[in-house]
Amino acid sequence: MFIPLAGAALAACDDNVPQRPNILLIVADDLGLGDVSAYGSTTISTPNIDSLANNGIRFTNGYATSATSTPSRYAMFTGMYPWRNAEAKILPGDAPLIIPTDIPTLPKMMQEAGYSTAAIGKWHLGMGDGDTDWNRPISPSANTVGFDYTCLIAATNDRVPTVYVENGLVEGLDPDDPIYVDYEKNFEGEPTALTNPEMLKMDWSVGHNFSIVNGIPRIGYMKGGQKARWVDEDMADYFVAKVKNWADRLDPSEPFFLYYGLHEPHVPRAPHSRFVGSTTLGPRGDAVAEADWCVGEVLAYLDEKGLMDNTIVIFTSDNGPVLNDGYDDKAEEMLGDHDPRNGTRGGKYSLFDGGTHIPLIISWKGHIAPAVSDALVCQMDFFASLGKLIGGNVPAGLDSRDISDAFLGKSSTGRQSLVHEAEGRLALRKGDYTMIPPYEGPERNYSGNELGNLPDYALFDMKADPSQMTDIADREPAKLEEMKRELSGITGR
């Protein structure tokens, strides 16, 4: 299916396409298909994201490689399946950089093509060499894998260290109050959620009971750096301001590549007071509304500076949604009729479709005709596809594929197949079918999401059964064997 929308502008012909468009890649955190009103949600409104969808291509079969954030981001920036790197898994906040500094990356390709590059927001791909001193310049970092400017949080907003790192330096650090981080043991005298629950303004449910920052218990232990610690409620405004400040310094003669990693709606969900109560869904819904505001602010500012006419905007999420992810913020109790999975099964952490099936929207003013596409597309393919578009150097041997025609709306055909990954477990999507091999383990994790651990091979017809409720492995033995062979051929397993 490929449905042009009413009133669509003409798609660009090759003669009219600028050689080097700007690229703005916006990646939300744990945002589901059903959290975006352009995908049919009637319980939450995302007008700024919807505007991108209404003026670009909304993909109904857009995928991350992985059901968690570190591996999906690894695939985006390296063009390689994350399961090829054993370190591409959910990282603690003190993990070393897991992207080797000597391999090709998407931002390096952009640099080589003359682009000004920046990474602002969530990172979660490690910093330093494994023995990071947060009080000194941190290297290697995102700056060493292709980004000219960086302002990032090391991991997720529920993990220490709870500080901003700008170009490898902790912002606002007082040298008389050095930072110490440990993921094994606490520092003497430092309060935790277990020892000092009276200090909490947000309750934990599972696992998030270590150091307390801003009244919120985190994963991991931290001491010092009081002046450098972030205030969760101000994080959205902080990063929007950083994007604007960076845009102010751009050389208008150079194209730019900006990765903007939203922290919403990842836990802890602590939106600014402007957004509290803006939805009926509690802190999670309000965090989605805040994320939509961030998108609107950035797009409006770039437009004000005259940059949007030649900017490709990609909006997506790192993985599927989750409700209870370690804090008691009533996300489940206040859900009502809202379905963040949009009818898919599973969600974050899951091999079922909801783990990796994500919103993916691409807009390019005047060059992409508004449309809805069911082409099978993946974030991992940004590397090869954008490389083709800008004439960049795309090395051989990547898992990334050039599906630029699908991304630009010139074709309804995308990938033929895709390996999904969830915490080391693999499944295969090929055409309209998904195959999940057997895996041992619990049916669900603490979040309540089904994990896709099944006792035997399962096969699903995703077109006829998008909710994956009917296993047809017994009815389609030839298709099952075909997909087993293909998965083995790709993975060597």
N, C-alpha and C positions, 0 to 999 in steps of 0.2 A: 504494500500500500504506500502511495506517495500522494498526498493530498495538498495541492496549493490552496491557500486561503483566499477568501474573497478580497478583491482590491489589491492583490499582490503586485509589487513592483516587478519589472522584468529582471530575471537573473542576468548577471553580468556576462557579456561576451568577452572572450579572452583579450581583445584589443583594448578594452576599457578597464581591465584590472590592473591597479598599480602593482609594481614589481615587489615592493616591500611594505606591506601594510603593517601597522602596529598590531601587537597581539596582547590582549588582556585576558588572562586565565584566572577565573574566580572559582575557588574550590570551597564549598561549604563542608561542614563537619557533621556527619551522621544525619544528614538531611534526606528524607525519603521522598519517593515520587509523589506520594499523597500529601506531602507538606507544601506542595507548590500548587497554587490554584489554577495555573495554566494546565496542569495535568488532571484537572477535574475536581479538585477539592472544593467543597462548598462550606467547609467549617473554618477555613483560615484564608486570609487574603494576602497575596504577595504581588502587589501591583507592579513593582519595579522589575522583578524577575519575569513577571508575565509580559511586560512590555518588550523584553528581549525575545520572548517566545513568539509574541504576536508580530514581531518585525524580523524574525529569523526562522531557523529550522528547529522544531521541537522533535527530538528523537524519542520514539516510544520503545526502542530496543537499544538504549544506551547503557553501557556497562563499565564499571571499574573491573580491574583484574581480581580484586580481593575484597573480602568482607570486613577488613579492618584497615586503618588509615596508613600506617607505616608502609606496608607492602604496596598498597594502591598508589601512593605517592612515589615510591621507588620506581614503579613501572612507568608512571607518567614522565618522570624526568630522565630515565635511562633508556626507555623503549625496550626493556627486557622484562620477561616474566619474573616476578619477585621470588618465586620458589627456586630459581637458579642461584640465589644468594641466600645461604642459610641464616644470615643475620637480618634479613628483611622480614622482621616480625615486630609485634608491638614492643616498643622500646621504653625502658625507664628514662627518666629525665636526664640521667648522667651518662647515657650511652654515647660511645664514640660515633663519629660520622660513618655511616654504612655505605655511602656511595664512594667507591674507589676514586681517588683524585686523578687517576691516569686513564679513565675510560671516557668515551664520548657521552655527552649529555645534551638534552634539549637546550638548556640555557647556553652551554658552550657553543653549540651550533649557531645560536642566535648571535652571540658575541662575534664569532668568526664572520658572520654575514653583515657586521656593522651595526648591530642592535645595541642599544643601551638596555641593560637587564637589571631587574630588581626582584627581590622576594620579600614580601611584607605579610606578616601574620603568623599563622601556625606552620611549623616546620616538621618536627617529629621524625627526622631522619638522622639524628645524632649530631653531636658537636664535639670537637676535640679528638684526642687520640686514645681515650679510654681512661685517662687519669686527669680529668679536666680540673684546672684551677680556675674557678669562676672570677677570681680577682685579677687575672692577667689576660692579655689578648688570647682569644681562643682560636686555635687552628689545629687541624683543618676545619673548615666551616662551609656554609653555603657559598661563601665568597670564593672558595677554591674549586667549586664545581660548576662555575659559570655565571654567577651573579655578581654584578658590579657593586650593587648596593643591597644590603640586607637589614631588616629589622624584624626579629622573629622571637617567638617563644620556643624554647628548646623542644618541648614535647607537646603535651596536652595541658589544658588549663586545670586539670585535677592532679597534676604531678609537679613536684618541686624539681628545679628551682623556679619559683614564681617571680621571674624577672624578665625584662625585655633585653634582648641581646642585639645591639646595633653594630654591624660590621665587625663582629667578633668581640665586642666589648659590652659588658653589662652596663646598661644605661643607669645613671644616677647613683652609682655605687660610692659609698663613703669608705675610703681606704682604712679608716679607723674602726670600721664595723665589717670585717671580711665575711664572705659567704662560705659556708661549709655545707656539703650535701652528702647524704649517705642513704643507701637503700636497704641496708642491713640492720643497723642499730641506731638508736636515738642518741642525741647529744645530751649530756648530763644537764638536768634542770629545764630542758625545753618541753613545753606543754604539748600534749597530744589530745586527740578526741577521747581517748580512754581515760587519761589522767585528769583532764580538765574539761569535762563536757559543758560546764557552765559558760565556757568561752564561745560556744558555737552559736551561730545564727542560722546554720543549715545542718540538718541531721544527715548522717551517713546511714546507709542500709547494708552495704557489703564492701569490705576492703578499704574504704576511704576513712581510715581512723588514725592516721599518723600525724604529722605536723599540722598545726592550725595557722592559716594565713587569711587575714581579712575575715575572721570568724568562720572560715570554711575549712573542714578537715581535708587533707590531701593524701596522695600516695607518696611515700618516701619521707625522709627526715631532712630538715633544713635548719640551719642556725645562722644568724647574722643577716646583713644586707637589708636592714629595716627600711632605709630610705629608698632602696631600689625596688622593693616589692610592689607588684601591681595591685590595683584595686579592680576587682572583677567587673564591677558595674561600669567602670570607665574604659574598659578594654576596647569596645567598639569604637568609641570616639577617638581613642588614642590611635588606633590603626588607620582609621579614615584620615585623620590629620597627617599621619606619616605618608600616606599615599598622595595626598594633596601637596605636601611639602616636596616630595620627590618629583612630582609632576611639574612643579614650579621651576625645578632646576634642569629640566630636560632641554637638550639642544634640539630646536625644531627641525634642524637639518638631518637628524638621525632618527630612524624608527626605534620603537621601544618594545620590549617584551617584559610584561609585569605579571608575576604570579602573586595573587592576593588570596591568602589562605584565611578564610573566615573561621572563627572559633565556635560559632553557633551552628546547631543547637547542642553541641557536646556538653557534657556535665563538667563542672557544676554550672547549672543554668542560673545566671545572675544578671539578667538584663538591666540596663539603666532604668531609673525610676520612670523615665518618659514612656517606657514600653510595658511597665508592670500593669497588668489588667487590660492590656490592649486586645487580648483574645480571651476566649472562655476556656482555654486549655491549660491555664496555669503557667508556671515558669517556662516549660518547654515551648508552648505555643508563642509566648511573649518573646522568647529568644529567636524564634523563626521570624517574627515580625521585625525584630531588631536587625537580623541579618538582611532582610529585604530592604530596610532603610539604608544599611551600609552600601548595598549595591546601588541604590538610587543616588546616594550622595556622591559616590565615586563617578558614576556615569555622568551625572549632571556637571561635575567639576571638569571632567575631561571635555565635555561638550562645550562648556564655557570657554575653555582654552582653545577651541577649534580643532580638537584632536579626534573627534568621533567619526568624522566623515571617512577616515581611512583606518579605522580600528576594527579588527575582528575581535568580538567579545565571545568568550566561551564561558558558560556557566555550568557547573556540575557539582557533584558531591563525592566525597572520598569513598563512601560505602553506604549500605542501607541503614535504615533507622533503628533506633532502640529507645525504649521508654525508661525502665528502671535500669540505670547503669551505675549504681553505687551510691546514690543519694536518695533520700526520701523527699522528693519534691512533688509528689502527687501526680506525676505524669500519667500513670495508669488510671488513677481514680478520677481524674478530670478529663479523660479522653473523650467521653461522650460518643458521638457518631464519627469522630475523626479517625481515618485509617491512614496512618503515615506510610504503610506498605502498599497502598493502592491496589489491594487484592492479591499481591504476591505472597508467597509463603516464606517464613523465616525472618530475615532482617540481619542486622549487624551480627557478625560471628558465624553466620550460617552458610552452608553449601546450597541450601535452597535459593531460589531465584531472588528473594528479597535481600540477600546478603550483598549482592553486587549490582543489581538492577537499580540504576540511579537516574535522577534527572540529568539531562544533557541537552543544552540549548546552545546554538551558535548563531550569532547575528553579525552582519556586516552591512552597514547602512549603504543602500544603493547598489549593492553587489550580490546579495543573497535574497532570493524571492521568499517571502513568508510561506512556510509549508510545514506539514507534519509528515515525518518519515519513519517507516518501520525497518529501515536498514539496520543490520547488526553492526554497531560501532562500539569502539572501546577507547578509553582514555590513553591507553598505551600507544595508540596509533597517532597521537598528536605529533610525536617526534618525526616520523616518516612523512606524514601528510603535510605538516607545516613546512618541513624541509623542502618538499616538492614545490610548495606554493612560493616560497621565498628564494628558491635556488640555492638552498643550504647544502652542506655536505652531510649526507646521510650514509653512515658507514654500512658495509655489508655485515650480515650476521645478526642483525637486530630481530627481535620478535615483533617490533612495530611494523605495521604495514601501511603503505600509501593508499588510503581510502579518501583522498582529498575530494574526489568528485562527489562522494556521498556527503562529506562534511559541508561542501559548498552547495549542495542541492542539485547537482548536475546528474546524479545517478541515484537510483533507489537500491543499488547493490552496495553492501559494505563488506564486512568480513564473512568468510565462509564458516569459520569455527573459532572458538575461543575457550581457553582453559580458565575455569574459575578456581579461586583459592580461598580457603577459610582456615586460618591458623594451621597451615601445613597440609590440610586435606584438599584434594583436587577433584574437580568434576569437569565435564566437557559439554559445551553448547555447540551444536552443529546444525545449521539451518534452523528448522522449527523444533529440534529435539534437544533435550538435556539428559545426560546420563550421569548418575551419581554412583560411584563405586561404594562397596560396603566399608564402613569404618566403625570401630568400637568406640564407645564413649556414651555419655548421657544423652538423653533425648533433647534436653534443654539445659541451658546454663542459668546462672543466677538472674540474668536479665529476663528470663522467660521466653526468649526467642528459641525456636526450634533450630537445632544445629545441623540437621541433615545427616546424622549418624544412623545409618540404616543397616540391617542385618545382611542384606544381599544387594546385588546390582539393581538399580531402579532406572527406569526410562520414562520420560514424560514428553508428551506432545505439547509444546509451549503455545502453539497457536490455538489448539482445541481446548487446552486445559492450562491456562496461564497461572492458576492457583496451585498446580501440581498436586492435585488430590487423587489422581488415578495413575497408578504405576502400570505401564503397558509392556513391561519387559517380556512377560510370558507371551504376549500377543505379537510382538515384533522381534523375534530372536535374531533375525538377520541384521536388522538395524542395530540391535544391541551389540552384536559381535563386531560390526563395522566400527562402532564408536569406541569399543574397547581397544581395537587395533590402532585407531587414530590417536587416542589418548596416550597409549604406550609409545607410539612412534614419536610423538611430540616430546614427551617427558623422559623417555628411556626407562620408565618404571614398569 
